[in-house]
Amino acid sequence: MATEYLSLEEVSRRLHISPATVRNRLSRRDPMPPSIKIGRRRLFPEDKFDLWIESYEEDSSVIR
């Protein structure tokens, strides 16, 4: 079973924030879903993204 990956733009749409905000959070090392970098592209394993979101559902602090 191959892992599916989300692009930075797809992650920004799912989090309802701009791609620039995703980039800023990554550079500041703010809490973000696990990702890998291939060349100049940042990719997010979809299964790990989903687990990361689930962990925030249990927490009262919502991503803003």
C-alpha positions in Angstrom: 0.0 0.0 0.0 1.5 3.3 -1.2 1.5 6.3 1.0 -0.5 9.3 -0.3 0.9 12.7 0.1 -0.7 16.2 0.4 0.9 19.2 -1.1 1.5 22.4 0.9 -1.5 24.0 -0.9 -3.8 21.0 0.0 -2.8 21.2 3.6 -3.4 25.0 3.7 -6.9 24.4 2.3 -7.7 21.6 4.8 -6.5 23.9 7.7 -8.3 26.9 6.2 -5.1 29.0 6.3 -3.0 30.5 3.5 0.0 28.7 2.0 2.1 31.6 3.3 0.9 30.9 6.8 1.8 27.2 6.4 5.3 28.2 5.3 5.7 30.7 8.2 4.6 28.1 10.7 7.1 25.5 9.3 10.0 28.0 9.4 9.1 29.1 13.0 8.8 25.4 13.9 5.3 26.0 15.2 3.1 22.9 15.6 2.4 21.5 12.1 1.7 18.0 10.7 4.7 15.8 9.9 6.2 16.5 6.5 9.1 15.6 4.2 11.0 17.8 1.8 11.7 16.5 -1.7 13.7 19.0 -3.7 11.9 22.3 -3.2 8.6 20.6 -2.4 7.2 20.0 1.0 4.9 17.0 1.2 2.7 15.8 4.0 1.9 12.1 4.4 -1.9 12.0 4.4 -2.2 9.3 7.1 0.0 11.3 9.5 -1.8 14.5 8.7 -5.1 12.8 9.7 -3.6 11.5 13.0 -2.2 15.0 13.7 -5.6 16.5 13.2 -7.2 13.9 15.5 -4.8 14.8 18.2 -6.0 18.5 18.0 -9.6 17.4 18.1 -9.0 16.2 21.7 -7.2 19.4 22.6 -9.2 22.5 23.3 -6.7 24.7 21.5 -7.8 25.0 17.9 -5.4 25.8 15.1 -5.8 29.4 14.0 
